[in-house]
Amino acid sequence: MLKLASGLAIPAGVALAAPAANTQTLRMMKSLDAPHYDGQRTTWSPSSDIVNMIQDTLVALDWDGKTVIPYLAKSWTVSPDGKLYTFKLRDDVTFCSGKKFTAADVIYSFNRLHDPETRAPLKWRTGEIKELRAPDPHTLEYELKEPYADLLINLVSFTMGIHNKESVEKHGKDYGTKAVDGTGPWCFESWTPRTEIVLKRHDAYKWGPSMYQNKGPVKFERLSIKIIPEDSARIAAMMGGQFDVSHQLPLQFIDQVKRAPNLNVVEAKPNFQLMYYGFKANRPMVSDPRVREAMNIAINRAEIVKGIMLGNATPAYTFIDPETLDFDPATNGMIKEDIERAKKLLDEAGWKVGADGIREKDGVKLAPKVYFTQVAYFGRVSEAIQGYMRRIGVDWQIQGFDSTIAFSKMSEQDYELWTVTFPYMSAGDLLNFYFDSKNIPAPNRMNWKDAQTDEWLRLGRSSLTDADRAKYYAMVQKRITEQHLWMPVMNVAMYMTTSKKLKAPRPHMLYQNTFYKGLDFSF
């Protein structure tokens, strides 16, 4: 093993290239690759960051994480009944292929999103579309069956990126792997799976959103993105000057990286990333809300954040981050850590402590299966919570899976809890994604089917005022918190690490995509 002065070892077999002589290439690294880069067919954040560089959306999200600003759509109006959005589109936009962008491309992209053959998991973000029309090449009439209060903020999502019909049809099943066409500041050049993605500058690009000083083109000829799964190798590579930017360095090493004289570490703020454990609420072992509450209040979140995350997170006592659009302050204080109350709740639910210290009921041990992905901090946090659970007589059976099979394992029904870290954009985004019964079995893995929740979500989505939307989403937040459907653990910090020679780095919080468009980066 090679060791740097920092003491970090580079595992055998991991080759680090010498610094590139061509300063026109920006060198990035990330820990995970994706199965493809067709943003309509995935929820996977390792796809989304690349998609956001290649493709644009109608609107963008400002640095505050709440304000929607013009992008491919330079302006829009909404009818009084909230059902018709009229977007005025830019007339100076081209795809990487050179094709001019028009309203027909938007209509094609959203129709493809709803084509059953696409199997788009995030198609619900468009709302219930009645009809899409183009009165002229640069006007889009977006008519809904019912008002959709969250439409604009959902339109910033990578899954709403605009595709070129000609490219999709030309490449067929190879679209997203061998070719992707977009109007973004970077163009797809090549992809070697599990090794490297190479993007090149879109020379015609000049329509960057107002959040950037540079509206385009980008300052580099190429962007080389290497896939390096090993944590220690990525740390050593950044400290050794092998790369210019990375946003996926292990949080437990961030303080050490901050002390490196050649690196800048910048935190993305705001940043909505919740690590939680979800309860599969229809499983007999955790079907009683008292059992779920007992587990929820038996852990010490502050200890986890301090001991495992080294302060690079904040304890989460609510499902929604307090800085998020439409967060309900009344949910603060509904989850209160109290180990004695946890024991009492389990006693009341009929789970009695056995001779071995583990609770039993009707001959069954209180030993729920808990699934986690074997990346980042999931294993250590799961082990820590396993220890807290034993204090109240619960025997968590934790099982970790490689990231390549974790989601397929989660698609099964034979477990009681699972954990992920979920990036979201608003209260409505998280609530509609996870708690609407139409999203059973995934992403509503709780199998939470509640008519009241569904109705409040519908009323929130169809609200015509911000106040009404916030009111109904607050009702949902209270309902699901009272039911303890999740165990929120922490709001995870997110950082972008860059070489000090790289100027103007500012990380964006959108869906873990700190680099986002990269328009203001330069040497």
N, C-alpha and C positions, 0 to 999 in steps of 0.2 A: 504493500500500500504506500502511496505517496502521501506525505503529510506537509501541510502548509505551516507557516509560522504560527498561525492561529491555533494549531493543534487538531484541526479537522482533517480527517483522512478521506482520500478519494478511493472508493472501492476498486479492487482489481478489475480490469476489463472495461472500465469506464474511461474512454478516451476524451481528453479535452483538447480542442484545437488551439493552435497558437493564435494570438490576436490577429485579426484580419488587417491586411495592409490597406485594403480599400476602405477609406473612411466613409464612403457613400453607402455602405451596408450597415444597417442597424442590427445588432446581434441580441436576440431575446432568447430566453429559455422558459419552459413551463414543465410541470411535472407529469401531466396527463395528456395523452392524445385522445382522439375521438374516432368513432367508427366511420364518420363521414362529416362533411361540412355543408349539408343541406339543412338550413335552419328551420325549415318547416316540418321536418321529420324527427325532431328531438327536443328534449328539455335539458340536455347535457351542457353544463357551463363550459367544458373544454371545447365544445363546438361553437358556443355563442361568441366567445371572444374573437375568434377568427372571422366568423360571419359578420360581426359588427365592423371589422376593418374593410371587408370586401363589399358589403351591401349597406344601403341607406334605408331609412324609414321616413315616413311622411313628416314626423315630428321628432324632436329630441328632448332629452331631459337635462335641465340646467344643473349646475353644480350643487344646488340646494337639495336635490333629490325629490323635489315636489313640483317644480314649475316646468310646464310643457312649453317648448319654444319651437318656432318654425324650422323646417329643414327642407325636404323635397317639396313640402307644401309651404308656400310663403305666407299664406293667411287662410282663415276659415271662418265660416259663420254657422250658427246652429239655429234651426227653426224653433219657434216658441214651444212646440210640443216635444222637442228633444229628439225627434226621429230622423231629421234630415240634416246632415253635415255637408256643407258645400266647401270643398277645398280648392283653392287657387294654387296651381302647381307652377314650379319654376319652368322656364322655357329654355334654359341654358345648360341642361344636364345631359350627359351622355353616359352610356355604359362603357366598361372597359373595352368591349368589342368595337366601340365607335358608334353603335346604334343610339339614336336620340331617345330620350326618356319622354313618355307621354302618359296620359291617363289610362290608356289601354294596357300599359304594363302593370299599373296598380290593380286594375280589374282582373287581369290574368292571374296575378300573384294571389289575390284573395280568393278567387275562384279555385285555384289549385289548392290552397290551404284547406278548403272545404270539400275537395274531391275525396271520396272514400278511399281511393287508391293511394292517396298521399299518407293516410293514417297520421294526421297531424295531431299530436297530443295537446297542443296549446291553441287550437283553432277557436276555442271559446273566447279568446281575447278580443275577437272581432265584434262581439255582440251578435245578436240575431239579425243577420243581414236580410233585408227584403229584396233590395235591388241595388246594383252599382251601375251608374250611368256616366257617360262622358259627352256632355253637350258640345264640347270642343276639345282639342288635343291637350289643353292645359287646365281643364276644369273637371273635377270629380264630384259627382253627387253620390253621397253615401247614405242610402236610406235604410233605416232599421225598422224591424217589426214592432219594437217597443223601445222607449228611451233607454240609453245605456250610459249612466253617469261616469263610468270608468273608461270610456272609449279612448279618450285622448292619451291618458297615461299608459294604457295598454298598447297604444300604437308605437310607443318607443321601444317595445320589445324586439329582440333580434328575430323572433319568429315572424315579425311583420315586415322584414326586409323585402325589397322589391326585386323580383326576378325577371330575367329576359326569356320570354317564351321560346325564342329561336334557340338559345343555348340549352334550355331544359330539354326540348324535343330532339335536338341534334345529338345530345350525349346520352339520353335515356337513363338506363340504370347506372351509368358511370357519372351522372351529374352529382356533384358533391364530393366526388373522389378524384376524378381526373380533370374536372373543369367546373368552375362556378363563375358566372358573369354577374357583375353588380355595378352600381354607380358610386361605390365607395372610394376613399382616397387610396386604397391599395387594391391591386389586381392579383388574382390567383395565378401563380406560375407553376408550382409543382408541389407534390406531397409524397414523401416517402414514409409510409405508416410506421409509427412508433420511433421515428428518427428525426424528421425535419419537415417543416412547411416553409416554402419560400414564396413571398409576395413581392410584387414590383410596384413601383410608383405609377399611379394613374395621372399621367401628365396633364390631362385636360381638366382635372378636378379643381374647382374654384368655388364650391358652394357649401363650404363647411358651416356648421351652425354657429350662432353668435357667441356661444360660450368659449370659442377659440379665437385667439388673436389672429392666427394665420388661417385664412379661409381655403388655402390650398394653392398649389399641390404640396404634398409632404416634402420634407427637406432631405430625404434619403432616396437613393435609387432603388434599394432593395431592403427587405426585412426578412432576415433569416431567423426562424423560430425552431430551436432544437428541443427535443423531448428528452428530459433527463429525470427519470423517476426517483433516483436515489437522493434523499434529503441532503446527506453529507456532501455529495458530489455537486449539488447546486450551490450550497454555501461556499464550498471551496472554489468553485468556478467564478462566483461573483467576487470573492475576496482576492482571487488571483488575477482579476482583470480580463477574464476570458469572455465575458458578456457585458453588454451595456445596460440591460434592463431585465428584471424578473419581478413577478408579483406573487409568486407562490413559494416563498421561502418559509421554512417551518417556524411557527411563532415562538417556539421555545428558544430559538437562536437569534431572535430579532435584536435583543439588547446587545449581543456580541457583534452583530452585523453593524449596528449603529455606531459602534466604536471604531470600525474600520476606517482608516484615514482616506481611502479612495472611494467611499460609497456614501450616497445619500439614501435615507430611508424616510418616506413620507406616508403618513396614514391617510386613508380615504375617509373623509368625513363630509356628510353623514354616511353611515354604512349600515344597511339593514340586513344582517345575517344572523339568523337564530339557529343555535344548536338545540335540538329538543329530542325527547323520546316520546313517541306516540304510542298510545294504547289501542290495541285492536279490541274495541269496546264490546263487540259481540262474543268474544271468547269467554267462556264461563269463569275462568280464573280472575279476569279483570273486568267483568261486566258490572260489578257493583261500584258505583261512584265512590263509596267510602274506601274501598281498596285502592282505587286510583289516587284519591286524595292523600291517603296514608303514605304512599310511595312519593308523591309529589312534595310533601312537606317534611320528609325524613332526611333530605340531603342538605349539605352545607355548600351552597353555590359559591360563597366567597372563598372557602378553602380550595375549591376546585380551580377557580380563576387564579388564585395566588400560587398554588402549589404546582399545577399542571400547565397553566397558560402563562405563568409568570407575569400576570397583570395585563396580558394582551387580549383582554375581553372584559366585559362587565357582567355581573350576575343578572340573570333574567328571571323576573318574577311575574312577567306578563307575556302573553303570546305575541304581542305587537310592541315594537320599540317605541318608547314615548315620543321620539322625534318624528314618527311616521305620520303621513297624511291620514286623518280620520282615526287616530288613536283615541281610545276612550280612557280618560284619566280615572274614571270610577273603578277600573279594574286594578289599579294600584292597591295593594294591600289585600287582595283576595287570596293570594297564595302566601301563607305565612309559615315559615319553617318552625316545626314544633314536634320533636320526636316523641314526647309523651302523648300528645294528641294523636299522633300517628298510631301508636300502640293501642290506644283506646278505640280508635275507629276500626282497627282490625279485630279487636275483641268483639265489638258490636256487630261486625259483619259475620261473626261465627268462626273466625280463623283463630284457633287456640294453639298456644305454644306447645310443641311436642318435646319429648325427652332430649332430642338432639338440638333444641333451640329453634327449630324451624316450625312454622305454623302449619296446622293441618285442618282440613274440614272434610267430613264424609270420606275419610281415608285417603284424601288427596293432599299432597304437599303443596304449599304455596311457593312454587318454583317456576316462575314464568320464563319462557324462552325469550331472549333478547338478542336481536340481530344488529350487527354493526359492520361498517366497511373498514377494511384494514388499511386505512390511510390516516395521515395527520394524527390528531389527538384522540380519535374515536376510541381506540383500544384502552388507553390510559384512563380516560374519563369513565368508560364503562366499568373498568375494574374498580375505580374509586367509588362509584355509585353502588357497585356490588357489595362493597364493604359497608356502606351506610345501610343498605337493605338488610344485611345480616343483623344489625343492631335492633331491628324491629321484627325479626323472625321471618324475613323474606329471603329466599334463596334464588337470586337471579342466575339463570343459566345463560351466560353470555357466549355468543358464537360470532366470530369474525369471518368475513369473506373477502376475497380479493375483489378489487373494484371492477374487474371484468365480468364477474358473475353476481355481484351483490344485488343489483337491481332485479335480476331474474329470480334470486332467492326471495327478495321482498315481494315479488309477484305471487308467491305462494301464500297460503293461509295458515300454515301450521306454526304460528308463533304468537306471542302476546305483545311484544314491544319491538320497536326498531328505532334507529336514530339516523338523522341526516343533519346537515347544516343547510338551511334554505335561504337563498337570497330573494328578496321581494321588493316591490316598489311602493306599495301603499297597503293600508289595512284591507281595502277591498280586494287587492291582488291576492294577498295571503288567504283571506277568508273564502273567497269564491273558488280558489284553486283547491283548497283542502277540505272544506266542510260542506260543500253542496253535495247532496246525495247522488246527483247524476254523475259524479266523479268517482263513485264506487266501481271497481275495487282499487283503482289508483287514479289520481293521487290521494283520494279519500280512503287511505288504508285503515282508518279507524272503523270503517264500515258504519259511519255515523249517518243514520237515516232518520231525520227529525223534521217533521212537517213545519214546525215553527221556525227552525233555523232556515230551511229552504225559503219560506215566505219572507222572512226579514231580509235574506240575501237578495231575493227578487226585488223587494221594495227599495233596497239600497241601490241596486244596479239601475233601476228605472226612475230614480229620483230626478226631479227637474231642478233642484237647488242643492248647493253644497251642504246646507244645514240639514236637509232631510236625509241626504246620503249619509252624513256623519251620524245622524240619530239612529238609523236602522242598523248601520254597521256596529254601533255601540251596543245595541241590543244583542247582536250575535256574539260580540266579544264577551259580554257578561254571561250569556247562556253557556257557551262552550268552556269558559273558565270555571263556572260553577260545577260543570260536569267533569272537570279535570281530565279532559280528553288527551291532553298533552302534559308532559313534564318539561317546561321550558328550563334550560340550564344556563345558557349564557348567550349574550350578543357578542359575536366574535369580531375582533378587530381585523382590518385588512390593510396591508401595506404594499407599496411599490418600492422596490429597491433599484437604484440606478447608479451607474458610474458618475462621479462628480464632474466629469467632462461633458456629460449630457445636460443640456440646458432646458429650463422650463418644464420639468416634470410635475404634473399635477394629476393624481389618480382620480378616476371616476368610480362611483360606487355601483354603477348599473350592472347587476347580475354578475358580480365578481370580475368585471371587465375593466380593471384599473387603467389599461392603456387606451381603451375605447377606439378613438380614431387616430390618435398620435400626431395631430396636426401641429402642435406647438413644440415638438421635440426637435432639438438640433444640437450639433457639437459646437 
